[in-house]
Amino acid sequence: MKQEGNTKIWTKRFISLFLTNISVFFVFYGLVTTLPLYAIGELHQTDKEAGLLLSGFLLSAIIVRPFSGKLLDVFGKKKLLVISIAGYFLCTVLYLFIHPFGLLLGLRFVNGIFFSFITTAAGSLAADIVPANRKGTGLGYFTISTNLAVVIGPFIGLLLIRYSSFNVLFIVMSICILAGGILAVTVNTDDLPKPTHQGKLTFKFDDLLERKALPVATIASLVAFSYASVLSFLSVYAQQKDLMAVASLFYAVFAAAMLITRPYTGKLYDTRGPQFVIIPGIISFAIGLVMLAFVSGPALFLFSAIFIGFGYGAVTTSLQALAVQSTAHTRSGYATATYFTMFDIGLALGSYILGIVAVQAGYASVYLTGAGLLVAVFIIYLVRLAKIKTKKVAHV
């Protein structure tokens, strides 16, 4: 079968995968926002215990992520995607019936395993489906699905528990992920490259991580470390600064900045090269974090969201595309798994270490630390770029 379209991105299967990804992240962000409220209000747990619901989820994702590349080869990307969505659906349904907090933590851990497999499989399939000469643009469009879910998931989740109940929330989330699973089944993968060692379940280093993608993935982990300052502490910081009235608007502006600029940054990546997106993105992200550190009112608070949204979106999408392009097409699953493994590690370490910084020096220092790390990322990337250019000249 001839590969579907040479330059067209928005094919039937790409749209199906796009909508599947929205459903997965809609449920993820919807539950990340509402489950702490559920644990505190319904299960009578403390704030600290409620925070474990996200920690357990991320922990399992980090543990299993390195194995997902190999499992994609053994089971096939589409098959693992569909199986994992079925498990994700089952976990979502079980929120209706599991009430003891210890069991709920166990459910979140298992839920994180399926989430890890889904995101790796979907990201790898998207990289395979997108035309090679439009990788930056295509993956940029694909991650718009995640950006949409960042806004829609928390908005609908909070709306449902405000005007209905947590049981209705869990039912709506279950229906949503079921729809995503049905769409995943329709994705045609017959013409995509098959792995050379399909069916052999053995694990070596190269079966866990893609060596060629590691340098880019390591840079991504540092970016994720800085992003943890926004993901984990923004609401607390907003409350401290008496900005809770506009805290939800921050995420809307953040997502809008990513959505509006994404088509242009993707095209720039493909036509001019990754450095023309990554370098401005790092600078913008760092400027946004510095603005947050010195915020005193709603105007600067929301203005910072524009810089952070553009910077974070441009850098992370470009680094993911670069990680995939750094290796053979048949190793896209391993490259995707390596990228997300390092990204998750950076996010987890950032949440923990920046939490210590917050206690010791305050939240302004958290954002200045994040900005300082991005300056280091900027230097590392320039050095890496210089090495690549030197190798090219030597080769010529």
VENLINCOR-V205476 format. One line per field, one symbol per residue. phi: phi as a letter, one per 20 degrees, with the letter a starting at -180 (. if undefined). burial: + if it has 9 or more other ideal C-beta (glycine too) atoms within 8 Angstrom, else -. Layout:
phi=???
burial=???
This chain:
phi=.fffmecfeeegfffffgfffgfffgfgfffgfefgffffeedleefffffffefffffffffegfefffffffenffffffffffffffffffffdedgffffffffffgfffffffffffffffffffggecfffffffffggffffgefgfffgfffffdcbfffgffffffffffffffffefecfeefeffcfodeccdgfedcegfeggfffffffffgffgfefecfffffffelcffdfffgfffgffffffegffffffgfedofffdfffffffffffffgffdfcbfffgfffffffffffffffffffffffffcfgfdfffffffgffffffffffffffffffffecnfgfgfffffffffffgfgffffffffffffffff
burial=---+----+-+-++++++++++++++++++++++++++++--+-----++++++++++++++-+++++++++++-+++-++++++++++-++++++-+--+-+++-+++++++++++++++++++++++++--+++++++++++++++++++++++++-++----+-+++++++-++++++-++-++-+--+--+--+--------++++--++-+++++++++++++++++++-++++-+-+--++-+++++++++++-+++-++++++---+-++++++++++++++++++-+----+++++++++++++++++++++++++-++---+++++++++++++++++++++-+++-++----+++++++++-++++++-+++-++-----------
